[in-house]
Amino acid sequence: MIFHFDRERTPTAGKLLYLEDEQSFFFEENGASAGLAEKQNRADITVGPVDLSISLATGALLFATGYAPRRSWKSGKVTPPPYRAGSVRVSGVDSIPGMAVLVDDMRHDVVLDGRTGWVLVAGAAPTSEALLFAEGTVLGIDDAGHFSGLWMKPEFTG
């Protein structure tokens, strides 16, 4: 699966939340645009405990969600790489509506920087480019367009 960055489009508007009582990431969309309106035509790309929702019609990444209990997270310094805003299109995904595919077969650690509030779902490859594709959510890719990391800055609630 290859991730393609488009800096001409805008990120998915909304708010990334971490719901403490549900131990999960949740994306609250502004309006009923790209994601929630086409729920029947979506699939997920699984990165550790996080699911990246993808529109099967357009190949666009929409937002991040997922059950991710904090007790399994590590503590550490998390600083996202320099990034710009835009949208991400995914190619090479073979899925059907409602199904999830793994981004790769690696184990992904989750690290929380308690000082800054950034959360990292680490990949194995070095990041050559990064893009904010949904509010509070930055995707990193390597030189070949493969996943290298996911940085999230949710609002922690409840």
N, CA, C and O atoms as a GROMACS GRO file, in nm:
protein
  632
    1MET      N    1   0.085  -0.116   0.000
    1MET     CA    2   0.000   0.000   0.000
    1MET      C    3   0.090   0.123   0.000
    1MET      O    4   0.188   0.132   0.074
    2ILE      N    5   0.052   0.217  -0.086
    2ILE     CA    6   0.130   0.340  -0.103
    2ILE      C    7   0.043   0.460  -0.065
    2ILE      O    8  -0.074   0.468  -0.104
    3PHE      N    9   0.101   0.552   0.010
    3PHE     CA   10   0.033   0.674   0.051
    3PHE      C   11   0.083   0.789  -0.036
    3PHE      O   12   0.203   0.808  -0.053
    4HIS      N   13  -0.011   0.866  -0.093
    4HIS     CA   14   0.021   0.979  -0.181
    4HIS      C   15  -0.028   1.107  -0.115
    4HIS      O   16  -0.144   1.116  -0.075
    5PHE      N   17   0.059   1.206  -0.104
    5PHE     CA   18   0.024   1.332  -0.040
    5PHE      C   19  -0.027   1.432  -0.144
    5PHE      O   20   0.029   1.443  -0.253
    6ASP      N   21  -0.132   1.504  -0.109
    6ASP     CA   22  -0.188   1.609  -0.193
    6ASP      C   23  -0.199   1.735  -0.108
    6ASP      O   24  -0.288   1.746  -0.024
    7ARG      N   25  -0.108   1.828  -0.130
    7ARG     CA   26  -0.106   1.950  -0.048
    7ARG      C   27  -0.202   2.057  -0.099
    7ARG      O   28  -0.213   2.164  -0.039
    8GLU      N   29  -0.271   2.029  -0.209
    8GLU     CA   30  -0.368   2.124  -0.264
    8GLU      C   31  -0.505   2.111  -0.197
    8GLU      O   32  -0.584   2.205  -0.201
    9ARG      N   33  -0.532   1.998  -0.137
    9ARG     CA   34  -0.661   1.975  -0.071
    9ARG      C   35  -0.647   2.005   0.078
    9ARG      O   36  -0.536   2.021   0.130
   10THR      N   37  -0.759   2.013   0.146
   10THR     CA   38  -0.757   2.045   0.288
   10THR      C   39  -0.776   1.918   0.372
   10THR      O   40  -0.838   1.822   0.327
   11PRO      N   41  -0.723   1.920   0.494
   11PRO     CA   42  -0.742   1.806   0.584
   11PRO      C   43  -0.889   1.791   0.624
   11PRO      O   44  -0.968   1.885   0.610
   12THR      N   45  -0.925   1.675   0.674
   12THR     CA   46  -1.059   1.653   0.727
   12THR      C   47  -1.077   1.742   0.850
   12THR      O   48  -0.999   1.734   0.945
   13ALA      N   49  -1.178   1.825   0.846
   13ALA     CA   50  -1.205   1.918   0.956
   13ALA      C   51  -1.276   1.845   1.069
   13ALA      O   52  -1.361   1.759   1.045
   14GLY      N   53  -1.242   1.880   1.189
   14GLY     CA   54  -1.306   1.820   1.305
   14GLY      C   55  -1.216   1.828   1.425
   14GLY      O   56  -1.134   1.918   1.437
   15LYS      N   57  -1.232   1.731   1.515
   15LYS     CA   58  -1.154   1.729   1.637
   15LYS      C   59  -1.120   1.585   1.673
   15LYS      O   60  -1.208   1.499   1.678
   16LEU      N   61  -0.991   1.558   1.697
   16LEU     CA   62  -0.948   1.427   1.742
   16LEU      C   63  -0.956   1.424   1.894
   16LEU      O   64  -0.900   1.510   1.962
   17LEU      N   65  -1.027   1.326   1.946
   17LEU     CA   66  -1.046   1.311   2.090
   17LEU      C   67  -0.989   1.178   2.137
   17LEU      O   68  -0.985   1.081   2.062
   18TYR      N   69  -0.943   1.176   2.263
   18TYR     CA   70  -0.917   1.048   2.328
   18TYR      C   71  -1.015   1.041   2.444
   18TYR      O   72  -1.007   1.119   2.538
   19LEU      N   73  -1.108   0.947   2.436
   19LEU     CA   74  -1.213   0.930   2.536
   19LEU      C   75  -1.162   0.837   2.645
   19LEU      O   76  -1.157   0.715   2.627
   20GLU      N   77  -1.123   0.896   2.760
   20GLU     CA   78  -1.063   0.817   2.869
   20GLU      C   79  -1.155   0.706   2.916
   20GLU      O   80  -1.110   0.594   2.939
   21ASP      N   81  -1.286   0.735   2.930
   21ASP     CA   82  -1.377   0.634   2.982
   21ASP      C   83  -1.399   0.519   2.884
   21ASP      O   84  -1.436   0.409   2.926
   22GLU      N   85  -1.377   0.542   2.755
   22GLU     CA   86  -1.390   0.436   2.654
   22GLU      C   87  -1.254   0.383   2.609
   22GLU      O   88  -1.246   0.286   2.534
   23GLN      N   89  -1.145   0.448   2.655
   23GLN     CA   90  -1.009   0.410   2.620
   23GLN      C   91  -0.988   0.406   2.469
   23GLN      O   92  -0.927   0.313   2.416
   24SER      N   93  -1.041   0.507   2.401
   24SER     CA   94  -1.034   0.503   2.255
   24SER      C   95  -1.020   0.641   2.194
   24SER      O   96  -1.056   0.743   2.252
   25PHE      N   97  -0.964   0.641   2.072
   25PHE     CA   98  -0.958   0.760   1.990
   25PHE      C   99  -1.089   0.772   1.914
   25PHE      O  100  -1.145   0.672   1.869
   26PHE      N  101  -1.138   0.894   1.900
   26PHE     CA  102  -1.262   0.920   1.830
   26PHE      C  103  -1.244   1.049   1.752
   26PHE      O  104  -1.188   1.146   1.804
   27PHE      N  105  -1.293   1.052   1.629
   27PHE     CA  106  -1.284   1.174   1.550
   27PHE      C  107  -1.424   1.233   1.536
   27PHE      O  108  -1.515   1.169   1.484
   28GLU      N  109  -1.438   1.356   1.584
   28GLU     CA  110  -1.564   1.428   1.576
   28GLU      C  111  -1.559   1.518   1.455
   28GLU      O  112  -1.491   1.621   1.456
   29GLU      N  113  -1.630   1.479   1.349
   29GLU     CA  114  -1.626   1.554   1.223
   29GLU      C  115  -1.708   1.680   1.228
   29GLU      O  116  -1.813   1.685   1.292
   30ASN      N  117  -1.660   1.783   1.159
   30ASN     CA  118  -1.738   1.905   1.138
   30ASN      C  119  -1.824   1.881   1.015
   30ASN      O  120  -1.772   1.861   0.905
   31GLY      N  121  -1.955   1.883   1.032
   31GLY     CA  122  -2.043   1.857   0.919
   31GLY      C  123  -2.047   1.708   0.889
   31GLY      O  124  -1.986   1.628   0.960
   32ALA      N  125  -2.118   1.672   0.786
   32ALA     CA  126  -2.128   1.532   0.745
   32ALA      C  127  -2.062   1.514   0.610
   32ALA      O  128  -2.122   1.458   0.518
   33SER      N  129  -1.938   1.560   0.598
   33SER     CA  130  -1.870   1.556   0.468
   33SER      C  131  -1.811   1.420   0.437
   33SER      O  132  -1.885   1.322   0.425
   34ALA      N  133  -1.684   1.411   0.425
   34ALA     CA  134  -1.616   1.295   0.368
   34ALA      C  135  -1.636   1.165   0.442
   34ALA      O  136  -1.647   1.061   0.377
   35GLY      N  137  -1.640   1.164   0.574
   35GLY     CA  138  -1.635   1.039   0.645
   35GLY      C  139  -1.765   0.977   0.687
   35GLY      O  140  -1.801   0.870   0.639
   36LEU      N  141  -1.835   1.042   0.776
   36LEU     CA  142  -1.955   0.981   0.832
   36LEU      C  143  -2.064   0.964   0.729
   36LEU      O  144  -2.143   0.870   0.738
   37ALA      N  145  -2.071   1.054   0.631
   37ALA     CA  146  -2.176   1.047   0.530
   37ALA      C  147  -2.163   0.923   0.442
   37ALA      O  148  -2.262   0.875   0.388
   38GLU      N  149  -2.043   0.872   0.426
   38GLU     CA  150  -2.024   0.756   0.338
   38GLU      C  151  -1.980   0.633   0.417
   38GLU      O  152  -1.895   0.556   0.371
   39LYS      N  153  -2.036   0.615   0.534
   39LYS     CA  154  -1.998   0.506   0.624
   39LYS      C  155  -2.005   0.369   0.557
   39LYS      O  156  -1.924   0.281   0.588
   40GLN      N  157  -2.100   0.350   0.466
   40GLN     CA  158  -2.115   0.220   0.400
   40GLN      C  159  -2.002   0.194   0.300
   40GLN      O  160  -1.980   0.079   0.262
   41ASN      N  161  -1.931   0.296   0.257
   41ASN     CA  162  -1.828   0.281   0.155
   41ASN      C  163  -1.690   0.309   0.211
   41ASN      O  164  -1.604   0.366   0.143
   42ARG      N  165  -1.668   0.267   0.337
   42ARG     CA  166  -1.540   0.288   0.404
   42ARG      C  167  -1.479   0.155   0.444
   42ARG      O  168  -1.548   0.055   0.463
   43ALA      N  169  -1.348   0.159   0.458
   43ALA     CA  170  -1.273   0.048   0.516
   43ALA      C  171  -1.171   0.111   0.610
   43ALA      O  172  -1.164   0.233   0.620
   44ASP      N  173  -1.094   0.028   0.678
   44ASP     CA  174  -0.993   0.079   0.771
   44ASP      C  175  -0.857   0.020   0.740
   44ASP      O  176  -0.845  -0.094   0.695
   45ILE      N  177  -0.756   0.101   0.765
   45ILE     CA  178  -0.617   0.055   0.761
   45ILE      C  179  -0.573   0.053   0.907
   45ILE      O  180  -0.573   0.156   0.973
   46THR      N  181  -0.535  -0.064   0.956
   46THR     CA  182  -0.500  -0.081   1.097
   46THR      C  183  -0.351  -0.058   1.118
   46THR      O  184  -0.267  -0.121   1.053
   47VAL      N  185  -0.322   0.034   1.212
   47VAL     CA  186  -0.184   0.065   1.250
   47VAL      C  187  -0.178   0.047   1.402
   47VAL      O  188  -0.216   0.138   1.476
   48GLY      N  189  -0.132  -0.069   1.448
   48GLY     CA  190  -0.135  -0.096   1.591
   48GLY      C  191  -0.278  -0.090   1.639
   48GLY      O  192  -0.366  -0.155   1.582
   49PRO      N  193  -0.306  -0.010   1.746
   49PRO     CA  194  -0.442   0.000   1.797
   49PRO      C  195  -0.528   0.104   1.726
   49PRO      O  196  -0.643   0.126   1.764
   50VAL      N  197  -0.473   0.169   1.624
   50VAL     CA  198  -0.543   0.278   1.557
   50VAL      C  199  -0.590   0.233   1.419
   50VAL      O  200  -0.519   0.164   1.347
   51ASP      N  201  -0.712   0.273   1.385
   51ASP     CA  202  -0.766   0.248   1.252
   51ASP      C  203  -0.773   0.380   1.177
   51ASP      O  204  -0.826   0.479   1.228
   52LEU      N  205  -0.718   0.380   1.056
   52LEU     CA  206  -0.727   0.495   0.968
   52LEU      C  207  -0.842   0.468   0.872
   52LEU      O  208  -0.833   0.376   0.790
   53SER      N  209  -0.947   0.546   0.881
   53SER     CA  210  -1.063   0.526   0.793
   53SER      C  211  -1.029   0.576   0.654
   53SER      O  212  -0.972   0.684   0.636
   54ILE      N  213  -1.066   0.496   0.555
   54ILE     CA  214  -1.039   0.529   0.415
   54ILE      C  215  -1.168   0.520   0.335
   54ILE      O  216  -1.249   0.429   0.354
   55SER      N  217  -1.188   0.615   0.246
   55SER     CA  218  -1.301   0.612   0.154
   55SER      C  219  -1.265   0.516   0.040
   55SER      O  220  -1.166   0.537  -0.029
   56LEU      N  221  -1.345   0.414   0.022
   56LEU     CA  222  -1.318   0.321  -0.088
   56LEU      C  223  -1.350   0.384  -0.224
   56LEU      O  224  -1.297   0.342  -0.326
   57ALA      N  225  -1.437   0.484  -0.225
   57ALA     CA  226  -1.473   0.551  -0.350
   57ALA      C  227  -1.359   0.638  -0.403
   57ALA      O  228  -1.334   0.642  -0.523
   58THR      N  229  -1.290   0.707  -0.311
   58THR     CA  230  -1.186   0.802  -0.354
   58THR      C  231  -1.045   0.760  -0.316
   58THR      O  232  -0.949   0.811  -0.373
   59GLY      N  233  -1.031   0.668  -0.222
   59GLY     CA  234  -0.899   0.629  -0.174
   59GLY      C  235  -0.842   0.726  -0.072
   59GLY      O  236  -0.726   0.714  -0.033
   60ALA      N  237  -0.923   0.824  -0.028
   60ALA     CA  238  -0.875   0.926   0.065
   60ALA      C  239  -0.879   0.877   0.209
   60ALA      O  240  -0.975   0.814   0.252
   61LEU      N  241  -0.771   0.907   0.283
   61LEU     CA  242  -0.773   0.884   0.428
   61LEU      C  243  -0.862   0.990   0.488
   61LEU      O  244  -0.855   1.107   0.449
   62LEU      N  245  -0.945   0.951   0.584
   62LEU     CA  246  -1.041   1.044   0.640
   62LEU      C  247  -1.002   1.090   0.780
   62LEU      O  248  -0.996   1.210   0.806
   63PHE      N  249  -0.976   0.995   0.871
   63PHE     CA  250  -0.945   1.028   1.010
   63PHE      C  251  -0.900   0.902   1.082
   63PHE      O  252  -0.902   0.793   1.025
   64ALA      N  253  -0.858   0.918   1.209
   64ALA     CA  254  -0.812   0.807   1.291
   64ALA      C  255  -0.910   0.781   1.404
   64ALA      O  256  -0.966   0.875   1.461
   65THR      N  257  -0.932   0.653   1.436
   65THR     CA  258  -1.013   0.611   1.549
   65THR      C  259  -0.950   0.486   1.607
   65THR      O  260  -0.851   0.437   1.553
   66GLY      N  261  -1.003   0.433   1.716
   66GLY     CA  262  -0.956   0.304   1.761
   66GLY      C  263  -0.951   0.287   1.912
   66GLY      O  264  -0.930   0.383   1.987
   67TYR      N  265  -0.970   0.164   1.953
   67TYR     CA  266  -0.961   0.125   2.093
   67TYR      C  267  -0.814   0.113   2.129
   67TYR      O  268  -0.743   0.028   2.074
   68ALA      N  269  -0.766   0.198   2.222
   68ALA     CA  270  -0.624   0.201   2.255
   68ALA      C  271  -0.605   0.230   2.404
   68ALA      O  272  -0.582   0.344   2.442
   69PRO      N  273  -0.616   0.127   2.487
   69PRO     CA  274  -0.601   0.147   2.632
   69PRO      C  275  -0.465   0.207   2.667
   69PRO      O  276  -0.361   0.160   2.620
   70ARG      N  277  -0.466   0.311   2.749
   70ARG     CA  278  -0.342   0.382   2.784
   70ARG      C  279  -0.245   0.295   2.864
   70ARG      O  280  -0.125   0.323   2.863
   71ARG      N  281  -0.293   0.192   2.931
   71ARG     CA  282  -0.203   0.109   3.011
   71ARG      C  283  -0.098   0.038   2.926
   71ARG      O  284   0.004  -0.006   2.978
   72SER      N  285  -0.123   0.026   2.795
   72SER     CA  286  -0.026  -0.039   2.707
   72SER      C  287   0.069   0.062   2.640
   72SER      O  288   0.160   0.022   2.568
   73TRP      N  289   0.049   0.190   2.664
   73TRP     CA  290   0.134   0.292   2.604
   73TRP      C  291   0.264   0.307   2.682
   73TRP      O  292   0.270   0.277   2.802
   74LYS      N  293   0.365   0.353   2.614
   74LYS     CA  294   0.491   0.387   2.678
   74LYS      C  295   0.495   0.538   2.696
   74LYS      O  296   0.419   0.611   2.632
   75SER      N  297   0.583   0.584   2.783
   75SER     CA  298   0.605   0.728   2.801
   75SER      C  299   0.736   0.765   2.734
   75SER      O  300   0.831   0.687   2.737
   76GLY      N  301   0.740   0.882   2.676
   76GLY     CA  302   0.862   0.927   2.612
   76GLY      C  303   0.843   1.062   2.546
   76GLY      O  304   0.734   1.120   2.548
   77LYS      N  305   0.950   1.110   2.487
   77LYS     CA  306   0.943   1.237   2.417
   77LYS      C  307   0.891   1.211   2.276
   77LYS      O  308   0.944   1.126   2.204
   78VAL      N  309   0.787   1.284   2.237
   78VAL     CA  310   0.728   1.269   2.104
   78VAL      C  311   0.725   1.406   2.038
   78VAL      O  312   0.662   1.500   2.087
   79THR      N  313   0.795   1.417   1.927
   79THR     CA  314   0.795   1.539   1.848
   79THR      C  315   0.767   1.500   1.704
   79THR      O  316   0.846   1.426   1.644
   80PRO      N  317   0.658   1.547   1.648
   80PRO     CA  318   0.631   1.512   1.508
   80PRO      C  319   0.734   1.577   1.416
   80PRO      O  320   0.790   1.682   1.449
   81PRO      N  321   0.760   1.515   1.301
   81PRO     CA  322   0.850   1.578   1.204
   81PRO      C  323   0.783   1.702   1.146
   81PRO      O  324   0.662   1.720   1.161
   82PRO      N  325   0.859   1.788   1.080
   82PRO     CA  326   0.795   1.902   1.013
   82PRO      C  327   0.688   1.851   0.917
   82PRO      O  328   0.710   1.755   0.843
   83TYR      N  329   0.573   1.916   0.917
   83TYR     CA  330   0.462   1.871   0.832
   83TYR      C  331   0.386   1.990   0.778
   83TYR      O  332   0.393   2.101   0.831
   84ARG      N  333   0.315   1.965   0.671
   84ARG     CA  334   0.222   2.061   0.612
   84ARG      C  335   0.084   1.997   0.613
   84ARG      O  336   0.071   1.878   0.642
   85ALA      N  337  -0.017   2.075   0.580
   85ALA     CA  338  -0.155   2.025   0.577
   85ALA      C  339  -0.193   1.985   0.436
   85ALA      O  340  -0.142   2.042   0.338
   86GLY      N  341  -0.283   1.889   0.424
   86GLY     CA  342  -0.332   1.844   0.295
   86GLY      C  343  -0.419   1.721   0.312
   86GLY      O  344  -0.482   1.702   0.416
   87SER      N  345  -0.423   1.639   0.209
   87SER     CA  346  -0.498   1.514   0.216
   87SER      C  347  -0.409   1.401   0.168
   87SER      O  348  -0.307   1.423   0.103
   88VAL      N  349  -0.449   1.280   0.201
   88VAL     CA  350  -0.372   1.161   0.165
   88VAL      C  351  -0.463   1.067   0.088
   88VAL      O  352  -0.575   1.038   0.130
   89ARG      N  353  -0.414   1.019  -0.025
   89ARG     CA  354  -0.482   0.916  -0.102
   89ARG      C  355  -0.400   0.789  -0.090
   89ARG      O  356  -0.277   0.794  -0.088
   90VAL      N  357  -0.468   0.676  -0.083
   90VAL     CA  358  -0.401   0.547  -0.066
   90VAL      C  359  -0.426   0.462  -0.190
   90VAL      O  360  -0.539   0.452  -0.238
   91SER      N  361  -0.320   0.401  -0.241
   91SER     CA  362  -0.335   0.306  -0.352
   91SER      C  363  -0.283   0.170  -0.307
   91SER      O  364  -0.204   0.160  -0.213
   92GLY      N  365  -0.329   0.067  -0.375
   92GLY     CA  366  -0.284  -0.069  -0.342
   92GLY      C  367  -0.354  -0.130  -0.223
   92GLY      O  368  -0.301  -0.222  -0.161
   93VAL      N  369  -0.472  -0.080  -0.190
   93VAL     CA  370  -0.551  -0.137  -0.080
   93VAL      C  371  -0.657  -0.227  -0.139
   93VAL      O  372  -0.738  -0.185  -0.222
   94ASP      N  373  -0.655  -0.351  -0.097
   94ASP     CA  374  -0.754  -0.447  -0.144
   94ASP      C  375  -0.848  -0.477  -0.028
   94ASP      O  376  -0.817  -0.560   0.058
   95SER      N  377  -0.962  -0.408  -0.025
   95SER     CA  378  -1.055  -0.424   0.085
   95SER      C  379  -1.198  -0.408   0.035
   95SER      O  380  -1.223  -0.361  -0.076
   96ILE      N  381  -1.289  -0.447   0.120
   96ILE     CA  382  -1.431  -0.431   0.092
   96ILE      C  383  -1.490  -0.346   0.205
   96ILE      O  384  -1.430  -0.338   0.312
   97PRO      N  385  -1.606  -0.282   0.184
   97PRO     CA  386  -1.663  -0.197   0.288
   97PRO      C  387  -1.672  -0.266   0.423
   97PRO      O  388  -1.714  -0.382   0.434
   98GLY      N  389  -1.631  -0.192   0.527
   98GLY     CA  390  -1.640  -0.243   0.663
   98GLY      C  391  -1.523  -0.329   0.707
   98GLY      O  392  -1.514  -0.363   0.825
   99MET      N  393  -1.434  -0.365   0.618
   99MET     CA  394  -1.321  -0.451   0.652
   99MET      C  395  -1.199  -0.367   0.688
   99MET      O  396  -1.192  -0.249   0.656
  100ALA      N  397  -1.103  -0.430   0.754
  100ALA     CA  398  -0.977  -0.364   0.788
  100ALA      C  399  -0.860  -0.443   0.732
  100ALA      O  400  -0.862  -0.566   0.727
  101VAL      N  401  -0.758  -0.370   0.688
  101VAL     CA  402  -0.634  -0.432   0.642
  101VAL      C  403  -0.520  -0.374   0.724
  101VAL      O  404  -0.525  -0.259   0.766
  102LEU      N  405  -0.417  -0.454   0.745
  102LEU     CA  406  -0.301  -0.409   0.820
  102LEU      C  407  -0.212  -0.322   0.732
  102LEU      O  408  -0.192  -0.351   0.614
  103VAL      N  409  -0.158  -0.214   0.791
  103VAL     CA  410  -0.068  -0.127   0.716
  103VAL      C  411   0.062  -0.202   0.682
  103VAL      O  412   0.122  -0.179   0.577
  104ASP      N  413   0.104  -0.290   0.771
  104ASP     CA  414   0.222  -0.376   0.752
  104ASP      C  415   0.216  -0.484   0.858
  104ASP      O  416   0.121  -0.490   0.936
  105ASP      N  417   0.316  -0.569   0.862
  105ASP     CA  418   0.312  -0.677   0.961
  105ASP      C  419   0.405  -0.650   1.080
  105ASP      O  420   0.450  -0.744   1.146
  106MET      N  421   0.432  -0.524   1.107
  106MET     CA  422   0.518  -0.484   1.218
  106MET      C  423   0.436  -0.469   1.346
  106MET      O  424   0.314  -0.453   1.342
  107ARG      N  425   0.504  -0.475   1.458
  107ARG     CA  426   0.443  -0.442   1.587
  107ARG      C  427   0.464  -0.292   1.605
  107ARG      O  428   0.575  -0.242   1.586
  108HIS      N  429   0.359  -0.220   1.642
  108HIS     CA  430   0.366  -0.075   1.655
  108HIS      C  431   0.351  -0.033   1.800
  108HIS      O  432   0.246  -0.054   1.861
  109ASP      N  433   0.456   0.028   1.855
  109ASP     CA  434   0.450   0.080   1.990
  109ASP      C  435   0.375   0.213   1.990
  109ASP      O  436   0.379   0.289   1.893
  110VAL      N  437   0.306   0.239   2.100
  110VAL     CA  438   0.237   0.365   2.118
  110VAL      C  439   0.308   0.440   2.231
  110VAL      O  440   0.325   0.387   2.341
  111VAL      N  441   0.350   0.564   2.202
  111VAL     CA  442   0.426   0.644   2.299
  111VAL      C  443   0.352   0.775   2.322
  111VAL      O  444   0.311   0.842   2.227
  112LEU      N  445   0.334   0.810   2.449
  112LEU     CA  446   0.268   0.936   2.487
  112LEU      C  447   0.371   1.029   2.548
  112LEU      O  448   0.446   0.991   2.638
  113ASP      N  449   0.374   1.152   2.500
  113ASP     CA  450   0.454   1.257   2.562
  113ASP      C  451   0.358   1.334   2.653
  113ASP      O  452   0.280   1.416   2.606
  114GLY      N  453   0.366   1.306   2.783
  114GLY     CA  454   0.275   1.368   2.879
  114GLY      C  455   0.290   1.519   2.888
  114GLY      O  456   0.199   1.588   2.933
  115ARG      N  457   0.404   1.570   2.846
  115ARG     CA  458   0.428   1.714   2.851
  115ARG      C  459   0.358   1.787   2.737
  115ARG      O  460   0.299   1.893   2.758
  116THR      N  461   0.365   1.730   2.615
  116THR     CA  462   0.309   1.797   2.498
  116THR      C  463   0.172   1.746   2.456
  116THR      O  464   0.098   1.816   2.387
  117GLY      N  465   0.137   1.623   2.497
  117GLY     CA  466   0.010   1.563   2.457
  117GLY      C  467   0.016   1.489   2.324
  117GLY      O  468  -0.085   1.434   2.280
  118TRP      N  469   0.133   1.487   2.260
  118TRP     CA  470   0.147   1.414   2.133
  118TRP      C  471   0.156   1.264   2.161
  118TRP      O  472   0.219   1.222   2.258
  119VAL      N  473   0.093   1.186   2.076
  119VAL     CA  474   0.097   1.040   2.081
  119VAL      C  475   0.158   0.991   1.950
  119VAL      O  476   0.120   1.039   1.843
  120LEU      N  477   0.251   0.897   1.958
  120LEU     CA  478   0.317   0.841   1.840
  120LEU      C  479   0.284   0.693   1.828
  120LEU      O  480   0.298   0.618   1.925
  121VAL      N  481   0.242   0.652   1.711
  121VAL     CA  482   0.233   0.510   1.678
  121VAL      C  483   0.349   0.488   1.582
  121VAL      O  484   0.342   0.527   1.465
  122ALA      N  485   0.454   0.425   1.632
  122ALA     CA  486   0.581   0.418   1.560
  122ALA      C  487   0.584   0.310   1.454
  122ALA      O  488   0.535   0.199   1.474
  123GLY      N  489   0.643   0.346   1.341
  123GLY     CA  490   0.671   0.251   1.235
  123GLY      C  491   0.819   0.219   1.235
  123GLY      O  492   0.894   0.270   1.319
  124ALA      N  493   0.863   0.136   1.141
  124ALA     CA  494   1.003   0.094   1.138
  124ALA      C  495   1.088   0.181   1.045
  124ALA      O  496   1.208   0.196   1.067
  125ALA      N  497   1.027   0.236   0.941
  125ALA     CA  498   1.103   0.311   0.840
  125ALA      C  499   1.124   0.456   0.884
  125ALA      O  500   1.042   0.510   0.957
  126PRO      N  501   1.233   0.518   0.839
  126PRO     CA  502   1.252   0.660   0.868
  126PRO      C  503   1.153   0.745   0.787
  126PRO      O  504   1.118   0.710   0.674
  127THR      N  505   1.109   0.854   0.845
  127THR     CA  506   1.013   0.942   0.780
  127THR      C  507   1.083   1.040   0.689
  127THR      O  508   1.175   1.110   0.731
  128SER      N  509   1.040   1.046   0.562
  128SER     CA  510   1.095   1.145   0.470
  128SER      C  511   0.997   1.260   0.447
  128SER      O  512   1.039   1.371   0.413
  129GLU      N  513   0.866   1.234   0.464
  129GLU     CA  514   0.763   1.338   0.449
  129GLU      C  515   0.653   1.313   0.552
  129GLU      O  516   0.626   1.199   0.591
  130ALA      N  517   0.590   1.424   0.594
  130ALA     CA  518   0.478   1.412   0.687
  130ALA      C  519   0.370   1.511   0.647
  130ALA      O  520   0.398   1.620   0.596
  131LEU      N  521   0.244   1.471   0.673
  131LEU     CA  522   0.131   1.554   0.633
  131LEU      C  523   0.019   1.542   0.735
  131LEU      O  524  -0.015   1.432   0.779
  132LEU      N  525  -0.039   1.655   0.773
  132LEU     CA  526  -0.156   1.658   0.858
  132LEU      C  527  -0.276   1.637   0.766
  132LEU      O  528  -0.311   1.726   0.688
  133PHE      N  529  -0.341   1.518   0.776
  133PHE     CA  530  -0.452   1.486   0.685
  133PHE      C  531  -0.589   1.500   0.750
  133PHE      O  532  -0.691   1.503   0.682
  134ALA      N  533  -0.591   1.508   0.883
  134ALA     CA  534  -0.712   1.534   0.960
  134ALA      C  535  -0.668   1.611   1.083
  134ALA      O  536  -0.555   1.594   1.131
  135GLU      N  537  -0.754   1.696   1.134
  135GLU     CA  538  -0.715   1.775   1.251
  135GLU      C  539  -0.657   1.686   1.360
  135GLU      O  540  -0.719   1.587   1.399
  136GLY      N  541  -0.538   1.721   1.409
  136GLY     CA  542  -0.473   1.647   1.516
  136GLY      C  543  -0.407   1.518   1.473
  136GLY      O  544  -0.365   1.440   1.558
  137THR      N  545  -0.396   1.492   1.342
  137THR     CA  546  -0.344   1.363   1.294
  137THR      C  547  -0.246   1.383   1.180
  137THR      O  548  -0.281   1.434   1.074
  138VAL      N  549  -0.121   1.340   1.203
  138VAL     CA  550  -0.013   1.355   1.106
  138VAL      C  551   0.037   1.217   1.065
  138VAL      O  552   0.069   1.134   1.150
  139LEU      N  553   0.044   1.193   0.934
  139LEU     CA  554   0.094   1.067   0.880
  139LEU      C  555   0.233   1.089   0.823
  139LEU      O  556   0.258   1.187   0.753
  140GLY      N  557   0.324   0.998   0.855
  140GLY     CA  558   0.459   1.003   0.799
  140GLY      C  559   0.480   0.888   0.702
  140GLY      O  560   0.431   0.777   0.724
  141ILE      N  561   0.554   0.916   0.594
  141ILE     CA  562   0.587   0.812   0.496
  141ILE      C  563   0.737   0.813   0.469
  141ILE      O  564   0.806   0.912   0.495
  142ASP      N  565   0.787   0.701   0.418
  142ASP     CA  566   0.927   0.693   0.378
  142ASP      C  567   0.941   0.737   0.232
  142ASP      O  568   0.844   0.782   0.171
  143ASP      N  569   1.061   0.723   0.176
  143ASP     CA  570   1.087   0.767   0.038
  143ASP      C  571   1.002   0.694  -0.065
  143ASP      O  572   0.976   0.749  -0.173
  144ALA      N  573   0.957   0.571  -0.034
  144ALA     CA  574   0.878   0.493  -0.129
  144ALA      C  575   0.727   0.511  -0.110
  144ALA      O  576   0.649   0.451  -0.183
  145GLY      N  577   0.686   0.594  -0.014
  145GLY     CA  578   0.544   0.616   0.010
  145GLY      C  579   0.480   0.518   0.106
  145GLY      O  580   0.358   0.512   0.116
  146HIS      N  581   0.563   0.439   0.178
  146HIS     CA  582   0.511   0.344   0.276
  146HIS      C  583   0.500   0.410   0.413
  146HIS      O  584   0.570   0.507   0.442
  147PHE      N  585   0.414   0.356   0.496
  147PHE     CA  586   0.392   0.407   0.632
  147PHE      C  587   0.523   0.411   0.711
  147PHE      O  588   0.602   0.316   0.708
  148SER      N  589   0.544   0.522   0.782
  148SER     CA  590   0.661   0.530   0.871
  148SER      C  591   0.624   0.577   1.012
  148SER      O  592   0.703   0.558   1.105
  149GLY      N  593   0.508   0.638   1.030
  149GLY     CA  594   0.468   0.681   1.164
  149GLY      C  595   0.338   0.757   1.162
  149GLY      O  596   0.297   0.810   1.058
  150LEU      N  597   0.274   0.762   1.278
  150LEU     CA  598   0.149   0.834   1.293
  150LEU      C  599   0.160   0.914   1.422
  150LEU      O  600   0.181   0.858   1.529
  151TRP      N  601   0.145   1.046   1.411
  151TRP     CA  602   0.150   1.136   1.526
  151TRP      C  603   0.012   1.194   1.546
  151TRP      O  604  -0.050   1.245   1.453
  152MET      N  605  -0.037   1.186   1.670
  152MET     CA  606  -0.171   1.235   1.699
  152MET      C  607  -0.166   1.324   1.821
  152MET      O  608  -0.095   1.295   1.918
  153LYS      N  609  -0.242   1.432   1.816
  153LYS     CA  610  -0.253   1.522   1.932
  153LYS      C  611  -0.401   1.536   1.963
  153LYS      O  612  -0.466   1.631   1.921
  154PRO      N  613  -0.453   1.438   2.040
  154PRO     CA  614  -0.596   1.442   2.072
  154PRO      C  615  -0.625   1.535   2.190
  154PRO      O  616  -0.536   1.573   2.265
  155GLU      N  617  -0.749   1.568   2.202
  155GLU     CA  618  -0.799   1.633   2.321
  155GLU      C  619  -0.841   1.519   2.414
  155GLU      O  620  -0.928   1.439   2.378
  156PHE      N  621  -0.780   1.512   2.533
  156PHE     CA  622  -0.811   1.405   2.626
  156PHE      C  623  -0.936   1.445   2.706
  156PHE      O  624  -0.939   1.551   2.768
  157THR      N  625  -1.038   1.358   2.703
  157THR     CA  626  -1.164   1.390   2.770
  157THR      C  627  -1.207   1.277   2.864
  157THR      O  628  -1.170   1.161   2.844
  158GLY      N  629  -1.286   1.313   2.966
  158GLY     CA  630  -1.352   1.220   3.054
  158GLY      C  631  -1.265   1.128   3.127
  158GLY      O  632  -1.313   1.045   3.204
   0.00000   0.00000   0.00000
